[in-house]
Amino acid sequence: MSNFFTEFFASYGRFLVFIHIVSAVIWIGGMIVVKFVVAPSVAKIQDVKLRLSRTLEIMQRLLNFAMLFMILLAITGTFMSLGVDFKHSSPSLYILVHIKEAVWTLMALNFIYIYRKRNSAERQFVSGDDEGAAESIFTISKYLLPLNIFLGFVAIYFGVILRGL
């Protein structure tokens, strides 16, 4: 099986790396845009119901869109990790591969938590609990998105090390 990944990476390595990088840029870039561009603009909407409604819609679109790229990251990362065969070629980099996998796993778990918290906020909003919905959205925007953005930069940095740059 290992031979398959090595040969696949030898043939399609550039394509895999390209898809991997583009997926990371879209996932992390989307979070950055929402946090630092969209959220401050939406916060200026005076009508609370409209502001919450727009925020929930934007978050839903981001999360659904990002999910595709998370899946692509996992697939391409697996192919790259097994295709380069760090386990046998460089034990120290093999450890870094596992650290990077742990970082992406934390990001994925945080993403799942964000997704659930956003859905909870929507239920609160629909039931008329605007304050509860706003508090959930605040937690996502203030703590959870920045955490994933930070972890994303860490993972990208580890990826640069793994590529030998």
Helices and strands as residue ranges (DSSP letters): H 2-33, I 34-38, H 39-42, H 48-84, H 86-89, H 91-126, H 130-139, I 140-144, H 145-162
